[in-house]
Amino acid sequence: MEREVLLEIKNLVTEFKSDDEFIKAVNDVSFTLHKGETIGIVGESGSGKSVTSLSVMGLIPNPPGKITGGEIIYTTKDGRVVDLVKAPESEMRHYRGNEIAMIFQEPMTSLNPVIKCGDQVAEALILHKKISKKEAYKIVLDLFNQVQLPTPELMMDRYPHQISGGQKQRVMIAMAMSCNPNILIADEPTTALDVTVQKTILDLMRNLQKEHNMGIMFITHDLGVIAELADKVVVMYKGKIVEQGHVLDIFKNPQHPYTKSLLACRPPLDLRVKRLPVVSDFMIRKENGDIEEIDRTVDDTLHSVEVTVDERIKQHKELYARDKILEIQNVKTWFPAEKTMFGKVLSWTKAVDDVSFDIYEGETLGLVGESGCGKSTLGRTIMKLTEAKEGKIFYKRQEILRMKESDFRFLRKDIQIIFQDPYSSLNPRLTVGDALMEPMKVHKIGGNNNVRKRMVYDLLEKVGLESKHFYRYPHEFSGGQRQRICIARALSLNPKFIICDESVSALDVSVQAQVLNLLNDLKKEFKFTYIFISHDLSVVKFMSDRMVVMNQGKIEEMGDADEICNNPTSDYTKKLINSIPKGRIEDIEKHLSEKNGVHSFGDWIKSTNSN
């Protein structure tokens, strides 16, 4: 039986004025969403997927943006058919939140920081349902239970800054679901979340869809996530749809080179590769905008860069014959959790609790675990940005924790850190050139500004940027470019040891692949040693020689990265691995059969054919 059509987008064009020209952010886009169906819209930043969703919501800022063509045909709860492009703002206010709800990518910027979580969700109910505060709070409490927030009664009275990222995202889902919408638009709702939290959010959305039979538009750059949730896939590139179809068809037999590149560039868990495939391995974009396809499959591309067992054994022998560059001995970094009015500490938060390991010269050691496990605190402790309570850290046999700051300042140029958010790491008032020259001046590298300028030009080219970028400001760059700038700044002091703290977690998978390849290329050229911190075990596995899995401040297990991924001994590590969206055909078939209430995918195919 044919499902009821909820939304039909026909030849949509959304433009933005930039200087004296109009840029088509969405260019002739068409697709249909049915009741109970999930459409995955996938593509890199700038592909037009978020602008498509904002067009549906009537949230395109005018100026500079405007819908200049096409139709957005929506079937309302009471059965009327309306074109949202022509609907007046007063009508859109009724649909927005009440019938078409949206979960935004960054919940912290979507929630009001000065209003309690319960009040924010109740506000939508009072506005659209015209009910009393008492009735609204009763529904909110039930919603907080549905989205599995811990201690819902307490969550009602908490402000957004008092809860975790995953909890904030659940509050946003509760708000979106509060009026039982026809359509739920989820715009990158899990991008920066731990894989375990991401899995919980995806399960939650599946359950809510089953209960309310709503249509979902799920926007992401990660096809692995799409495989866990979607029925159909829409692949967007430069404002256009380059491929769309059933999720199984897209994964089994992708047709467009861009789709192939998105499937290939996520780090694989089941094999070790020398480098990650990138978009340019599958297609070349010419100056006139045409695409030249490179004839290759995803599997062939991955296997062509696979590391053999013999190569891996040789690498290990060479690596662990070298000297230790860092020795961490029984380090504890605790923070006061509760104090008396006189300042006496009653209890501690044990962020890092008795951690010990060594790192060899030229090694990449991966630190992996969920948010709050202590991995970033350990990185900051090594940098002496956070004070340790106990323990010792030796850098090239020099004990650094108790070293005077004046003495440690000379070591800082040897030990650098690349932070998670490149934008907040860069001074918005400094040009890129000045930002890169500043640490050189502090450490008296280069002699004079002319020499430093030439060094910065060289650094920019090494990280895949151009010398003309020297005079530009951080806001003029994309997220991936800003991360390259932060890498160049870390390199400006010619360090020996670099800590990468979640440095690719918020990037598109295609840009992430480029940055990870760049870090590995620079490691070979400059003989770096890395600590690579991430919540994404597949990324850590690709980058690392050895891996340390952390949980609640302690080490769960430690060893060869491949061995831990293939044969984990800790239940916690097994949970992390099981939570990773792998995009396997059998996983897609399983979720489709479960969604359609049949025992196997074969049964689902039979029922589909009979209908």
C-alpha positions in Angstrom: 0.0 0.0 0.0 1.4 3.4 -1.0 2.3 5.6 1.9 0.6 9.1 2.2 2.7 11.9 0.8 3.6 14.5 3.5 6.0 16.8 1.6 6.8 17.2 -2.1 9.7 19.5 -3.1 9.6 20.5 -6.7 12.4 22.2 -8.5 13.4 24.3 -5.5 15.8 27.2 -6.0 17.1 29.2 -3.1 19.6 32.1 -3.8 21.8 34.3 -1.6 23.1 37.7 -2.7 26.9 38.0 -2.2 28.4 41.3 -3.3 26.9 41.9 -6.8 26.1 38.3 -7.7 23.5 35.8 -6.7 24.6 32.3 -5.6 22.3 29.4 -5.9 22.7 27.5 -2.6 19.9 25.2 -3.6 19.5 24.6 -7.4 16.6 22.7 -8.9 16.1 20.3 -6.0 13.2 17.8 -6.0 12.2 14.9 -3.8 9.2 13.4 -1.9 8.8 12.5 1.8 6.0 10.1 2.9 4.5 9.3 6.3 6.6 7.0 8.4 9.5 7.4 6.0 13.1 8.7 6.7 15.0 10.5 3.9 18.7 11.0 4.5 20.1 14.1 2.9 23.9 13.8 2.7 26.7 16.0 1.5 29.6 18.2 2.6 29.3 21.7 4.2 28.1 24.0 1.4 26.2 21.3 -0.5 22.9 23.0 0.2 21.3 20.4 2.5 20.8 22.7 5.5 19.5 25.5 3.2 17.0 23.0 1.8 15.6 22.3 5.3 15.6 26.0 6.2 13.6 26.7 3.0 11.0 24.1 4.1 10.8 25.8 7.6 10.5 29.3 6.0 13.6 30.4 7.9 15.7 31.8 5.0 16.9 35.2 6.1 15.7 37.8 3.6 18.0 39.7 2.8 20.4 38.2 1.7 18.5 34.9 0.9 15.3 34.2 -1.1 13.4 31.3 -2.6 13.3 32.2 -6.3 11.8 29.1 -7.8 10.0 25.9 -7.3 7.3 24.6 -4.9 7.2 23.1 -1.4 3.9 21.2 -1.3 2.9 20.2 2.3 -0.1 18.1 3.4 -1.3 19.5 6.8 -2.6 17.6 9.8 -6.2 18.4 8.7 -5.6 17.2 5.1 -5.2 20.6 3.3 -2.5 20.9 0.6 -0.5 24.1 0.8 2.5 25.5 -1.0 4.9 26.7 1.8 6.8 29.0 -0.6 3.6 31.1 -1.0 2.3 30.7 2.6 2.3 34.0 4.6 4.5 34.3 7.7 1.5 34.2 10.0 0.5 30.8 8.5 4.2 29.6 8.7 4.3 30.4 12.4 1.4 27.9 12.9 3.1 25.2 11.0 6.6 25.8 12.4 7.0 23.7 15.6 3.4 22.6 15.6 3.4 20.5 12.3 7.0 20.8 11.0 9.6 20.7 13.8 13.4 21.0 13.5 16.4 19.8 15.6 19.4 22.0 15.0 23.0 20.9 14.8 24.2 22.8 17.9 21.8 22.6 20.8 23.7 25.0 23.0 23.1 27.9 20.5 19.5 26.7 19.9 18.5 26.7 23.6 18.1 30.0 25.6 20.9 30.0 28.2 18.8 32.0 30.8 15.6 29.8 30.7 15.3 26.4 32.4 15.0 23.4 30.1 11.5 22.5 31.2 10.2 26.1 30.7 11.6 26.2 27.1 9.8 23.0 26.1 6.6 24.1 27.9 6.7 27.4 26.0 6.1 25.7 22.7 3.2 23.7 24.1 1.5 26.8 25.6 1.9 28.7 22.3 0.6 26.0 19.9 -1.7 24.0 22.1 -3.3 26.9 24.0 -3.1 24.9 27.3 -2.3 25.9 30.9 1.2 25.9 32.4 0.3 23.0 34.7 -0.9 20.9 31.8 2.2 21.9 29.7 4.6 20.9 32.5 2.9 17.5 32.9 3.4 16.8 29.1 7.0 18.1 29.3 7.8 15.6 32.2 6.3 12.8 30.1 8.4 13.9 27.0 11.6 14.0 29.1 10.8 10.4 30.1 10.3 9.5 26.5 13.6 10.9 25.4 15.2 9.0 28.3 16.7 12.0 30.2 18.0 10.9 33.6 16.0 12.3 36.6 13.4 14.2 34.4 12.1 16.1 37.4 15.6 17.6 38.1 16.1 18.2 34.4 13.0 20.4 34.3 14.8 22.9 36.6 18.2 22.8 35.0 19.7 25.4 32.7 21.3 24.3 29.4 24.9 24.9 30.7 24.2 22.5 33.6 23.7 19.4 31.3 25.8 17.4 28.9 25.8 17.7 25.1 23.8 14.5 24.7 21.3 15.7 27.3 20.9 19.1 25.5 20.2 17.2 22.3 17.5 15.2 24.0 15.9 18.4 25.3 15.9 19.7 21.7 14.2 16.4 20.5 11.6 16.7 23.3 10.9 20.3 22.2 10.6 19.2 18.6 8.3 16.3 19.5 6.2 18.3 22.0 3.4 19.1 19.4 3.5 15.7 17.7 4.6 17.1 14.4 4.0 15.5 10.9 7.6 16.1 9.9 10.8 16.2 11.9 13.8 17.8 10.3 17.1 16.8 12.1 20.0 18.9 10.9 23.3 17.2 11.8 21.9 16.3 15.3 24.7 13.9 16.2 27.8 15.3 14.6 29.9 16.2 17.6 28.4 13.6 20.0 30.1 10.4 21.3 29.3 7.3 19.2 27.4 5.8 22.2 25.3 8.9 22.7 24.8 9.1 18.9 23.5 5.5 18.8 21.1 6.3 21.7 19.8 9.4 19.8 19.3 7.4 16.6 17.5 4.6 18.4 15.3 7.2 20.1 14.4 8.9 16.8 13.5 5.4 15.3 11.2 4.7 18.3 9.5 8.1 18.1 8.9 7.7 14.4 7.4 4.3 14.9 5.1 5.6 17.6 4.0 8.8 15.8 4.3 7.7 12.1 6.0 11.0 11.3 8.3 11.7 8.3 11.9 12.5 9.0 14.4 14.5 7.0 17.8 13.6 8.5 20.6 15.8 7.3 24.2 14.7 7.8 27.6 14.5 6.1 28.1 10.9 7.2 26.7 8.1 5.1 27.4 5.6 7.9 24.8 7.3 10.1 22.4 7.4 7.1 22.7 3.6 6.9 21.4 3.3 10.5 18.2 5.3 9.9 17.2 6.1 6.4 14.8 4.5 3.8 15.9 6.8 1.0 19.0 8.8 0.4 19.4 12.2 -1.3 23.1 13.1 -2.1 23.7 16.8 -2.6 26.8 18.5 -4.1 27.2 22.2 -4.8 23.5 22.9 -4.4 22.3 20.1 -6.6 21.1 16.5 -6.2 23.6 14.3 -7.9 22.0 11.0 -6.8 19.0 9.8 -5.0 17.4 6.4 -4.4 16.7 3.6 -2.0 19.3 3.3 0.8 20.2 -0.2 -0.2 20.7 0.8 -3.9 22.9 3.7 -2.9 25.2 1.5 -0.6 25.3 -1.5 -2.9 25.8 0.2 -6.2 26.5 4.0 -5.9 26.5 5.6 -9.4 27.9 9.1 -8.9 31.6 9.6 -8.1 30.8 12.0 -5.3 28.6 9.3 -3.6 31.5 6.8 -4.0 33.9 9.3 -2.4 31.6 9.8 0.7 31.3 6.1 1.2 35.1 5.6 0.9 36.5 8.5 3.0 35.3 7.3 6.4 38.1 5.4 8.2 37.4 1.6 7.9 37.4 -0.5 11.0 38.0 -3.9 9.3 41.3 -3.0 7.5 44.4 -0.8 8.0 45.0 1.7 5.2 48.0 3.9 4.4 45.8 6.9 3.5 42.1 7.7 3.4 40.5 8.1 -0.1 39.3 11.6 -0.7 36.8 13.2 -3.2 39.6 13.9 -5.7 40.3 10.2 -6.0 36.9 9.7 -7.6 36.2 13.0 -9.5 37.9 16.2 -10.7 35.9 19.4 -10.8 36.9 21.5 -13.8 37.0 25.3 -13.9 33.8 25.5 -15.8 32.0 23.5 -13.0 31.8 20.2 -15.0 32.8 17.0 -13.2 35.3 14.5 -14.7 34.7 11.0 -13.2 37.6 8.7 -12.4 36.6 5.1 -13.0 37.1 3.2 -9.8 35.1 1.4 -7.1 35.0 2.0 -3.4 36.4 -1.4 -2.6 39.2 -1.2 -5.2 40.2 2.2 -3.9 40.4 1.0 -0.3 42.3 -2.2 -1.0 44.8 -0.3 -3.2 46.0 1.5 -0.1 45.8 -1.4 2.4 48.7 -2.0 4.8 49.9 -5.7 4.7 50.6 -7.7 7.8 54.3 -7.8 7.0 54.4 -4.0 6.5 52.7 -3.6 9.9 55.2 -5.9 11.7 58.2 -4.1 10.1 56.7 -0.7 11.3 56.3 -2.0 14.8 59.9 -3.3 15.0 61.3 0.0 13.9 59.1 2.1 16.1 59.6 0.3 19.4 63.3 0.1 19.0 63.4 3.9 19.4 63.8 5.9 22.6 60.8 6.9 24.7 59.8 10.6 24.3 57.2 10.7 27.0 56.7 8.8 30.2 53.5 9.2 32.2 53.6 7.7 35.7 50.6 7.5 38.0 49.1 10.8 37.0 46.1 12.1 38.9 44.2 15.2 37.9 41.3 15.8 40.3 39.0 18.8 40.6 37.0 19.8 43.7 33.4 18.7 43.4 32.1 20.0 46.7 33.5 22.5 49.3 32.6 23.8 52.7 31.9 27.5 53.1 35.5 27.8 54.3 37.0 26.2 51.2 37.7 22.7 52.5 37.2 20.1 49.8 34.6 17.5 50.8 34.7 15.4 47.5 36.7 15.3 44.3 35.9 14.7 40.6 38.6 12.3 39.5 39.1 13.4 35.9 42.4 11.5 35.5 42.9 8.8 38.1 46.2 7.0 38.3 47.1 6.8 34.6 50.5 5.5 33.4 51.9 4.8 29.9 54.9 5.6 27.7 55.2 7.0 24.1 58.0 6.3 21.7 59.6 8.8 19.3 57.6 8.9 16.0 54.6 7.0 17.5 51.0 8.0 17.3 49.2 7.0 20.5 45.4 7.2 20.3 43.4 8.3 23.4 39.7 7.2 23.0 36.7 7.3 25.2 33.4 9.1 25.7 33.1 12.8 26.8 34.1 13.0 30.5 36.4 10.0 30.4 39.4 12.2 31.1 41.3 12.1 27.8 41.3 15.9 27.1 42.1 16.6 30.7 45.1 14.3 30.4 46.2 16.2 27.3 46.0 19.5 29.0 47.9 18.1 32.0 50.7 17.1 29.8 50.8 20.6 28.4 50.7 22.0 31.9 47.5 23.9 31.1 45.8 22.0 33.9 47.6 21.2 37.2 48.1 17.6 38.2 47.3 16.5 41.8 49.9 13.7 41.8 52.2 11.7 39.5 55.1 12.4 37.2 55.5 13.2 33.5 58.9 12.9 31.8 59.6 14.5 28.4 62.9 13.3 27.1 63.8 12.2 30.6 63.0 15.7 32.0 60.3 15.8 34.7 58.0 18.6 33.6 55.1 18.7 36.2 57.3 20.3 38.8 59.4 22.3 36.4 59.3 26.1 36.9 57.2 27.9 34.3 60.1 29.9 33.2 62.1 26.7 32.4 59.1 25.0 30.8 58.5 27.9 28.5 61.5 26.8 26.5 60.0 23.4 26.1 56.6 24.7 24.9 57.9 25.1 21.4 58.7 21.4 21.4 55.3 20.4 22.7 52.3 21.8 20.9 48.5 21.2 20.9 45.8 21.5 18.2 42.4 22.1 19.8 38.9 20.9 18.8 37.4 24.2 17.7 39.8 26.0 15.3 37.7 29.2 15.3 37.9 29.8 19.0 41.6 28.9 18.9 42.3 31.8 16.5 42.2 35.5 17.3 39.5 37.0 15.0 41.4 40.3 14.9 44.6 38.9 13.6 45.2 37.9 10.0 46.4 34.3 9.4 49.9 35.6 8.7 50.1 37.5 12.0 48.6 34.5 13.9 51.3 32.2 12.6 54.2 34.7 13.1 53.2 35.6 16.7 54.6 32.4 18.3 57.7 32.7 16.1 58.3 36.2 17.6 57.8 35.0 21.2 60.3 32.2 20.7 62.7 34.3 18.6 62.5 32.0 15.5 63.4 33.4 12.1 65.5 36.5 13.1 63.3 39.1 11.5 59.8 39.6 10.0 60.8 39.1 6.4 62.3 35.7 7.2 59.3 34.8 9.3 57.0 35.8 6.5 58.7 33.5 4.0 58.5 30.7 6.6 54.8 31.3 7.0 54.3 31.2 3.2 56.0 27.8 3.1 53.9 26.5 6.1 50.7 27.6 4.4 51.6 25.7 1.3 52.6 22.6 3.3 49.1 22.4 4.9 47.4 22.8 1.6 46.6 26.6 1.6 48.0 29.4 -0.5 50.4 32.3 0.2 47.6 34.8 -0.5 45.8 33.5 2.6 48.4 35.3 4.7 46.4 38.5 4.7 43.0 37.0 5.4 41.1 36.7 8.7 39.8 33.5 10.3 36.1 34.2 9.4 37.0 34.1 5.7 37.8 30.4 5.8 35.8 27.2 6.1 36.1 24.9 9.1 38.5 22.6 7.3 40.7 25.5 6.2 40.7 26.9 9.8 41.9 23.6 11.1 44.7 23.6 8.6 45.7 27.1 9.9 45.8 25.7 13.4 48.0 22.9 12.2 50.3 25.4 10.5 50.5 27.4 13.7 51.5 24.3 15.7 54.2 23.6 13.1 55.5 27.2 13.1 57.7 26.3 16.2 59.0 23.1 14.6 57.8 20.9 17.5 58.7 17.3 18.2 55.5 16.3 20.0 51.9 17.3 19.1 48.7 16.7 21.0 45.6 16.6 18.7 42.6 17.1 20.9 39.4 16.2 19.0 40.9 18.2 16.1 38.6 16.6 13.4 35.4 15.7 15.3 33.3 18.6 13.9 34.5 18.3 10.3 32.7 16.7 7.3 34.0 13.2 6.7 35.5 14.2 3.4 37.3 17.2 4.9 38.2 15.0 7.9 39.9 12.5 5.6 42.0 15.3 4.0 43.1 16.6 7.4 44.0 13.1 8.7 46.0 12.4 5.6 47.7 15.8 6.1 48.7 15.0 9.7 50.2 11.6 8.6 52.1 13.2 5.7 53.5 15.9 8.1 54.4 13.2 10.6 56.5 11.4 8.0 58.2 14.6 6.8 59.0 16.2 10.2 59.2 13.0 12.3 56.5 14.1 14.8 55.2 12.1 17.7 51.4 12.5 18.3 48.9 11.9 21.0 45.6 11.7 19.0 42.5 12.3 21.2 39.0 11.5 19.9 35.7 9.9 20.9 35.6 8.2 17.4 37.3 4.9 17.7 37.5 4.3 13.9 39.4 7.6 13.4 41.7 6.8 16.3 42.4 3.3 14.8 43.3 4.8 11.5 45.7 7.3 13.0 47.3 5.3 15.8 50.0 2.7 16.3 48.8 2.0 19.8 45.5 2.9 21.5 44.6 3.7 25.1 40.8 3.4 25.9 39.8 5.6 28.9 36.7 5.4 31.0 35.9 7.5 34.1 39.5 8.7 34.5 41.1 5.3 34.3 42.6 3.1 31.5 40.2 0.4 30.4 42.7 -1.3 28.0 45.8 -0.4 26.1 47.6 -2.1 23.2 48.0 -2.3 19.5 45.3 -0.3 17.7 44.4 -3.1 15.3 44.3 -5.7 18.0 42.0 -3.7 20.3 39.6 -3.1 17.4 39.6 -6.7 16.2 39.7 -8.4 19.7 38.6 -6.0 22.4 38.8 -7.4 26.0 36.9 -4.7 27.9 33.1 -4.6 27.8 33.4 -0.8 27.6 35.5 -1.0 24.4 33.1 -3.5 22.9 30.3 -1.0 23.5 32.2 1.7 21.8 32.9 -0.5 18.7 29.3 -1.7 18.5 28.1 1.9 18.6 30.0 2.9 15.5 27.8 3.3 12.4 29.5 0.9 9.9 27.3 1.3 6.9 27.3 -2.5 6.2 24.7 -4.0 3.9 23.6 -6.5 6.6 23.1 -3.6 9.1 20.9 -1.8 6.5 18.8 -4.9 5.8 18.4 -5.5 9.5 17.1 -2.0 10.3 14.8 -2.1 7.3 13.3 -5.4 8.3 12.9 -4.3 12.0 11.3 -1.0 10.9 8.7 -2.8 8.7 7.9 -5.4 11.4 9.2 -8.5 9.6 11.6 -11.2 10.7 14.0 -10.9 7.9 14.9 -8.6 5.0 13.7 -11.3 2.5 10.3 -11.2 4.1 10.2 -7.4 3.8 11.1 -7.7 0.0 8.3 -10.2 -0.5 5.8 -7.9 1.3 7.0 -4.9 -0.7 6.6 -6.8 -4.0 3.1 -8.0 -3.1 2.0 -4.5 -2.4 
